[in-house]
């Protein structure tokens, strides 16, 4: 699955921005993707078929995940990816504020 309007694949550890339905935005980190080897430690905690973003507020957002779904919900915007060497790699993507 890729971020909306992007060719960037969703990965564990990605920093994202989540646009709330009625109020503002929150920053967060992708913490769980079903069947991802890096998610194994979290399987017992989440036990969900959805992918999960942990927000800075301490809350988690659960979103539908399926290999048949090409793009993530447009409320989730990719910000940056932190590689294993702890180097920040900023990637650009198109993001529509509409909708």
N, C-alpha and C positions, 0 to 999 in steps of 0.2 A: 504494500500500500504506500502511496506517495502523498505528500502534503498537497492540499488543494491548489490548483493552477501551478503545479511545479513538477519537476522531474526528480525531486529529492525524495529518496526513500525514507520512511520513518524508521528510526533506530533508538534503542535504549540509550538514555543519557542526553538525547537532544533537548536543547532549551527552546521552549516555545512560548507563545503568548496565546491565551485563551480569552475570547471575547464572550462575556456573559450575555444572556438573553436580554436582561433588562438594565443592567448597570455595569459599566466599565469593563476593564480588562485586568487579567492577572497573569503573571509570569509563572512558569512551571517547568517541570522536567518529565520527559517520557520515562516512566518507571516500569512498565509492563507491556509486553506484546505477546499474545498467545503463541506457544510453540517456538519461542525464541530461546536459544540456549542460555543467553545472558539473563533471562527471566526466571530460570529454574528455581533460584533461591526464593523467589516471590510467589511461586505457584500456590503454596499453601495459604499465604496471606490473602491473595486476591481471589483465587478460585473462580475465575470469570472467563467467559469467551471474548470479552471486550479488551481493548487496549486502554491503558490508564496513564493519565497525566497527574502527577502530584503537584499541586499548586503551592506557592509560597505561603499561603494562608494556613496550610496544614490540611486542607481539604483535597479530595481526589475527584477527578472527572473521569467517568467511564464512558467510552465511545465504541460504537459497533465496529467490529473487526471481522473481515472475511477475505480470503484470497480472491474472491470474486468481486470485491469492491476495489475499484482502481484508486480513488482519492479519498482522503480524510475529509471530515466535516470542515466547511469553510471557516468555522469559528476558531480553528486551530491554525496558527501561523508559525512557521519555522523561524527561529531567531539565529541560532548557531549550534554547531556540533563541537563537542570537546572530544578530541581524539584520545586514544589510549596513552599517548605520550604527554597528556595534559596540555597540548597545544590547542588554542582556539582556532577553529577554521570557520570563518564567516562565509556563509554561502548566501547568494542572493536568490530571491524568488519573486515572482509577480504576486501581488496580493491585492485583491479587490476589497475596498472598504464597503462596497455596496452589499446589501443583503443582510 
